[in-house]
Amino acid sequence: MTFFSPGQSCWRAARAGRVGLLVDNQAYFDALYEALHAAERSILILGWAFDPRTRLSPDGKEGPADPDEIGRILIDLCRARPELAARILVWKSQLGINGFQDIRGHRAKRWFANTPVVFREAHDTPFGACHHQKLVVIDDRLAFCGGGDIVTNRWDSEQHLHAEPRRILPDGGRHPARHEVMMLVEGQTAASLGELFRERWRNATGEHLVPSLPAAAADPWPKSVPVRLSDVEVVIARTQPGWRQRPLVQEIRRLTEDCIAGARRTIYLENQYFASARVTDALAVRLAEQDGPEIVMVLTGRAPSWFDRLTMDRARNPLIERLRRADRYGRFRAYSPRTSAGAKIIVHAKVAVVDDRIARIGSANLNNRSEGFDTECDLAIEARDEIASRGIADFRHRLLGHYLAVAPDRVRQAIEMAGGLIGAIDSLNGAGRLTPFPSVRPIWFDRLVSAYRLGDPRDAKESWRPLARADGDG
């Protein structure tokens, strides 16, 4: 059995000779620094936002012109290599809700004016929707995809230290601990992601870009990135709103439903949000089964923005309580991670690991917008042999271990001893680094936000029809 069906639950499948699984942005930014300097023909960056002041190797010290700022790196590379083309495409917000996003866009415009780097903003979405895909493609040979944007408050190490001077902002302030995950791929998969970028660029600007010319034979793989999986098939799944003659694409929604339905032992989810009634329905069905899978979710305890607290956090409470009611056999847990001193860790990753078979990393949240209103891109790998299966299991163990401050092998051993994921977490969580979500009785406003999907429509058709949204599944 395979979880993937091109044209239904994914766009296409493509081979990747090597795959890297980058846990947190220290690993991502280190690898990105190497990849940018190895670029020969093209650098393509696609994001929700982009800030040229983002430091790829912060040292905890504020400087007037830090050489590790990505804007300076890109300009210097393009000036030194006239044959190198760098293009950046980010979403242009039509609303004032994400105020910082607009400020970053204006800053990038000024930063790259009269330089070889081409920066554009895309507003070709339905009103209220956003472009949320996050990609970097180098020479169509190497590509990063996941949940991380290149902005100034995203760097963190895998240790998520409580006091971390390197989590520095341009004004010298500090930002909270944050968890991100990216996948690094090469070969056909990278070329396909380059194609996706060029389609987005054409829709936003009208300009048709040609694929990169063949680059030299030098190996582009960053030396800092261990190869976690080799010679595997990677599927690309998308969300695209139906708008202005473009078809509605819901590959990610179908992929999520198929993965939940096909899980045998464990469903491990990390996500910024949990606000989808459809996902809740699917998970509740599995919890009601006597021999269904364990379900473990790791979510941010409290969203950092007022808009997300008003919409996403409020919608989450009734859904978690619903899963607890459906959990007849004690197989569901929802946690929020903490630093060693008890401060929250912002979970911005979008990760799913199903059994030891599926590893999925991308931009899509577990909310309604990601199912049909925003643009999204996820990558997924299904293990076809024992080596790949071990690689996927190791990835899950590494994620849990980094929260619990233990080595991945300890997580594996604890799972074997406890006979499951939840028992292993209980045995390793003496310091309370993974805090169970408290049982909260949803108030009327929580139920209203969840039922009517306020701020979180499923598609363009219902974006202006909030009173018509309640359909009994909220």
C-alpha positions in Angstrom: 0.0 0.0 0.0 1.2 3.5 -0.7 -0.2 6.7 0.8 0.5 8.8 -2.3 -1.7 9.2 -5.4 -0.4 11.7 -8.0 -3.3 14.1 -9.0 -5.1 13.4 -5.7 -2.9 13.4 -2.6 0.2 14.9 -4.3 1.3 16.8 -7.4 4.1 14.5 -8.5 6.8 12.2 -7.2 10.5 12.7 -8.0 13.7 11.0 -7.0 16.2 12.5 -4.5 19.6 10.9 -4.3 20.1 12.5 -0.8 17.7 13.9 1.8 18.6 16.0 4.8 16.2 16.6 7.7 17.1 19.9 9.3 15.9 20.3 12.9 15.8 24.0 13.9 17.1 27.0 12.0 20.7 26.8 13.2 21.0 23.7 11.0 18.9 25.3 8.2 20.8 28.6 8.1 24.2 26.9 8.3 23.2 24.7 5.3 21.7 27.7 3.5 24.9 29.7 3.9 26.9 26.9 2.3 24.3 26.4 -0.5 24.2 30.1 -1.4 28.0 30.3 -1.8 28.0 27.2 -4.0 25.3 28.6 -6.3 26.4 29.0 -9.9 23.3 30.0 -12.0 20.3 30.7 -9.9 19.0 31.3 -6.4 15.2 31.2 -6.1 13.6 32.1 -2.7 9.9 31.8 -2.1 8.4 32.8 1.2 5.6 34.2 3.3 8.0 36.9 4.3 11.6 37.8 3.9 13.9 40.2 5.8 17.3 41.0 4.3 18.7 41.7 7.8 18.3 38.0 8.8 21.6 36.8 10.1 22.6 33.2 9.1 25.3 32.9 11.8 24.3 35.2 14.7 26.9 35.6 17.4 24.8 37.4 20.0 26.4 40.8 19.2 24.7 43.6 17.4 26.6 45.2 14.5 26.0 48.1 12.1 26.7 45.9 9.0 26.8 42.3 9.9 28.4 40.3 7.1 26.2 37.3 7.7 23.0 39.2 6.9 21.4 37.3 4.0 20.7 40.5 2.0 24.4 41.4 2.0 25.4 37.9 1.1 23.0 37.8 -1.9 24.1 41.1 -3.2 27.8 40.3 -2.9 27.4 36.9 -4.6 25.5 38.4 -7.5 28.0 41.2 -8.0 30.9 38.7 -7.9 29.2 36.3 -10.3 27.5 38.1 -13.1 26.1 34.8 -14.4 24.2 34.2 -11.1 20.6 35.3 -10.9 18.9 35.7 -7.5 15.1 36.2 -7.3 13.0 36.5 -4.2 9.2 36.3 -4.2 7.1 36.8 -1.0 3.5 37.4 -0.2 2.2 41.0 -0.2 -0.5 41.2 2.5 -3.7 42.9 1.5 -4.6 43.3 5.2 -2.9 45.0 8.1 -3.2 42.0 10.3 0.4 40.9 9.7 1.9 44.3 10.0 5.5 43.2 10.3 5.2 41.4 7.0 4.5 44.6 5.2 7.4 46.4 7.0 9.8 43.6 5.9 8.6 43.8 2.3 9.2 47.6 2.2 12.6 47.1 3.8 13.6 44.5 1.2 12.5 46.7 -1.6 14.8 49.4 -0.5 17.6 47.0 0.3 17.7 45.4 -3.1 16.9 48.5 -5.2 19.7 49.1 -7.8 21.3 45.8 -7.0 21.4 42.6 -9.1 19.0 40.8 -6.7 15.4 40.9 -7.9 12.8 41.2 -5.2 9.0 41.0 -5.9 5.9 40.7 -3.8 2.9 38.6 -4.9 -0.7 39.6 -4.2 -2.4 37.2 -6.6 -4.5 35.5 -4.0 -8.2 35.9 -2.9 -8.6 38.7 -0.5 -7.6 37.5 3.0 -5.6 34.5 1.7 -1.8 34.4 1.8 1.1 32.8 -0.1 2.6 30.5 2.5 5.0 28.2 0.6 8.6 28.4 1.8 11.3 27.2 -0.7 14.9 27.9 -1.6 16.1 26.4 -4.9 19.7 26.5 -5.9 20.6 25.9 -9.6 17.6 23.5 -9.8 19.9 20.9 -8.2 19.4 21.5 -4.5 16.3 22.7 -2.6 15.0 23.5 0.9 11.3 23.1 1.7 9.5 23.4 5.0 8.0 25.8 7.5 10.8 28.3 8.0 10.8 31.8 6.7 14.0 33.8 6.4 13.2 36.6 8.9 15.0 38.0 11.9 13.2 36.2 14.8 13.5 32.6 13.5 17.1 31.5 14.4 17.4 29.0 17.2 19.6 26.0 18.1 18.3 22.5 18.7 18.9 23.0 22.4 16.3 25.8 22.7 18.3 27.4 25.5 16.4 29.4 28.0 18.9 32.2 27.8 20.3 32.3 24.3 22.2 35.5 23.3 22.3 34.4 19.6 18.5 34.8 19.4 19.3 38.5 18.6 17.1 41.0 16.8 18.5 43.8 14.7 17.7 46.3 17.5 19.7 44.2 20.0 16.6 42.7 21.6 16.0 39.0 22.0 13.3 36.8 20.6 11.7 33.7 22.2 12.8 30.1 21.5 11.4 28.7 18.3 11.2 25.3 16.7 11.5 24.9 12.9 12.0 22.0 10.6 13.1 22.0 6.9 13.9 19.2 4.4 16.8 19.4 2.0 16.6 17.5 -1.3 18.6 17.2 -4.5 18.1 16.0 -8.0 14.7 15.6 -9.6 12.9 16.8 -6.5 14.9 20.1 -6.5 14.2 20.6 -10.2 10.4 20.1 -9.6 10.5 22.7 -6.8 12.3 25.0 -9.2 9.4 24.5 -11.6 6.9 25.4 -8.9 8.8 28.6 -8.1 8.8 29.6 -11.8 5.0 29.0 -12.0 4.5 31.2 -9.0 6.8 33.9 -10.4 4.9 33.9 -13.7 1.6 34.2 -12.0 2.8 37.1 -9.9 4.9 39.0 -12.4 4.0 37.8 -15.9 7.7 37.0 -16.5 8.5 33.5 -17.9 11.8 32.2 -16.4 13.7 29.4 -18.0 15.3 26.6 -15.9 18.8 26.9 -14.8 21.5 25.9 -17.3 23.5 22.8 -16.3 25.9 23.7 -13.6 29.4 22.4 -13.1 30.0 19.0 -11.7 31.0 20.2 -8.2 28.9 18.5 -5.5 26.4 21.1 -4.2 25.5 19.2 -1.0 26.3 21.3 2.1 29.1 19.7 4.2 27.2 20.6 7.4 24.2 18.4 6.5 24.2 14.6 7.3 22.4 12.5 4.7 19.4 11.0 6.5 17.8 9.2 3.6 19.3 8.1 0.2 17.8 7.4 -3.2 14.2 7.8 -2.2 11.1 9.0 -4.0 9.8 12.3 -2.6 6.3 13.5 -3.3 5.3 17.1 -3.5 1.8 18.1 -2.3 0.3 21.5 -2.7 -2.6 23.7 -1.7 -3.8 26.4 -4.1 -7.0 28.4 -3.8 -9.5 28.3 -6.7 -9.4 31.8 -8.0 -9.2 33.7 -11.3 -9.3 30.6 -13.6 -6.9 28.7 -11.4 -8.3 25.4 -10.1 -8.7 24.6 -6.5 -5.8 22.3 -5.5 -6.3 20.3 -2.2 -3.6 17.7 -2.4 -2.4 18.4 1.1 -5.8 17.9 2.6 -6.2 14.5 0.9 -2.7 13.5 1.9 -3.4 14.3 5.5 -6.6 12.3 5.5 -4.9 9.3 3.8 -2.0 9.3 6.3 -4.4 9.4 9.3 -6.6 6.6 7.8 -3.6 4.4 7.0 -1.6 4.8 10.2 -1.1 1.5 12.1 0.7 2.3 15.3 1.6 6.0 15.7 0.7 9.4 14.4 3.2 12.1 15.5 2.3 15.7 14.6 4.1 19.0 15.2 2.4 22.1 14.1 1.9 25.8 14.6 -1.9 25.4 14.7 -4.6 22.9 15.3 -7.9 24.3 14.1 -9.2 21.9 11.4 -12.4 20.1 12.2 -11.8 17.8 9.2 -8.5 16.6 10.8 -10.2 16.3 14.1 -12.9 14.1 12.6 -10.3 11.8 11.0 -8.3 11.6 14.3 -11.4 10.9 16.4 -12.3 8.0 14.2 -8.9 6.4 14.8 -9.1 7.0 18.5 -12.5 5.2 18.7 -10.9 2.1 17.3 -9.9 -0.5 19.9 -6.6 -1.2 18.2 -6.0 2.2 16.5 -2.8 4.2 16.6 -1.4 6.4 19.3 -1.7 10.1 18.5 0.8 12.6 19.8 0.6 16.3 19.0 3.2 19.0 19.9 1.8 22.5 19.6 2.6 26.0 20.8 1.0 26.6 24.1 0.0 30.2 23.4 0.4 31.9 20.0 2.7 35.0 20.0 0.4 37.2 17.9 -3.0 38.6 19.0 -4.7 37.6 15.8 -3.6 33.9 16.2 -4.6 34.0 19.9 -8.1 35.3 18.9 -8.6 32.8 16.1 -6.3 29.8 16.1 -5.9 29.3 19.9 -9.7 29.8 20.4 -10.5 27.3 17.7 -8.0 24.7 19.1 -9.6 24.4 22.6 -12.9 22.7 21.5 -11.0 20.4 19.1 -8.6 19.1 21.7 -11.4 18.5 24.1 -13.3 16.6 21.4 -10.3 14.3 20.8 -10.1 13.7 24.6 -13.7 12.7 24.6 -13.1 10.3 21.7 -10.0 8.8 23.3 -11.7 5.7 24.8 -8.5 3.8 25.1 -6.0 6.4 26.3 -4.0 6.8 23.1 -4.1 10.6 22.7 -1.8 13.3 24.1 -1.3 17.0 23.2 1.8 18.8 24.6 3.4 22.2 24.5 7.2 22.3 24.8 9.1 24.4 27.3 12.7 25.5 27.9 14.6 24.3 30.9 13.3 27.2 32.9 9.7 26.8 31.8 9.4 29.4 29.0 7.3 28.5 26.0 9.0 27.3 22.8 7.1 28.5 19.7 6.4 25.5 17.5 6.4 26.8 14.0 7.3 23.4 12.3 4.8 21.5 10.2 5.8 17.9 10.6 4.0 14.5 10.5 5.6 11.1 11.1 3.3 8.2 10.6 4.5 4.9 12.0 8.0 4.3 10.7 6.7 4.7 7.2 6.0 8.4 6.4 8.0 11.5 7.0 6.3 14.7 6.0 7.7 18.3 6.2 6.3 21.4 4.7 4.5 24.7 5.2 0.9 23.5 5.7 -0.7 24.0 9.1 -3.4 21.9 10.7 -6.0 24.6 10.1 -8.7 25.2 7.5 -6.8 27.9 5.5 -4.1 25.4 4.6 -6.7 23.0 3.2 -7.8 25.3 0.4 -7.4 29.0 1.0 -3.6 29.7 1.2 -0.9 28.4 -1.0 1.1 25.6 0.6 3.8 23.1 -0.3 4.7 19.9 1.6 7.3 17.1 0.9 6.7 13.6 2.0 8.7 10.3 1.9 7.4 6.8 2.3 9.8 4.1 3.5 10.1 1.3 1.0 12.9 -0.6 2.7 14.2 -1.2 6.2 17.0 1.4 5.9 14.5 4.2 5.0 12.1 3.0 7.8 14.9 3.3 10.4 15.8 6.8 9.0 12.2 7.9 9.5 12.0 6.4 13.0 15.3 8.1 13.9 13.8 11.4 12.7 10.9 11.1 15.1 13.2 10.0 17.9 15.4 13.0 17.3 12.5 15.4 17.4 11.2 14.0 20.7 14.7 13.8 22.1 15.4 17.4 21.4 12.4 18.5 23.4 13.1 16.1 26.3 16.9 16.9 26.3 17.8 13.3 25.7 19.6 11.5 22.8 17.5 9.9 20.1 18.7 6.4 21.2 17.2 7.0 24.6 13.9 7.7 23.0 14.1 4.6 20.9 15.0 2.5 23.9 12.1 4.0 25.9 9.6 3.2 23.2 10.8 -0.4 23.1 10.6 -0.7 26.9 7.2 1.1 27.2 5.7 -0.5 24.1 4.6 2.8 22.7 5.2 6.5 22.2 3.1 7.9 25.0 4.6 5.5 27.6 8.1 6.5 26.4 7.3 10.2 26.8 5.9 9.7 30.2 9.1 7.9 31.3 11.5 10.6 29.9 9.5 13.7 30.8 10.4 14.0 34.5 11.5 17.6 34.0 8.2 18.5 32.4 9.8 19.8 29.2 6.7 18.6 27.3 3.7 20.0 29.2 0.3 18.4 28.6 -2.3 20.8 27.4 -4.6 21.5 30.4 -8.2 20.4 30.2 -10.0 23.6 29.3 -13.7 23.8 29.1 -14.3 25.8 25.9 -16.4 28.9 26.4 -19.1 30.1 24.0 -16.6 32.3 22.1 -14.2 29.3 21.5 -17.0 27.3 20.1 -18.1 30.3 17.9 -14.6 30.8 16.5 -14.2 27.0 15.8 -17.7 26.4 14.3 -17.6 29.4 12.0 -13.9 29.2 11.2 -13.4 32.9 12.0 -10.2 34.1 10.4 -9.7 30.6 9.0 -11.9 29.9 6.0 -11.5 26.6 4.1 -11.6 28.2 0.6 -12.2 31.3 -1.4 -15.9 30.7 -1.7 -16.6 30.8 2.0 -14.1 33.6 2.8 -16.8 36.2 2.8 -19.6 34.0 4.1 -18.8 33.4 7.8 -22.5 32.9 8.7 -22.8 30.1 6.1 -19.8 28.2 7.4 -21.2 26.3 10.3 -21.9 22.8 9.0 -22.0 20.7 12.1 -18.4 19.6 12.0 -16.9 22.5 14.1 
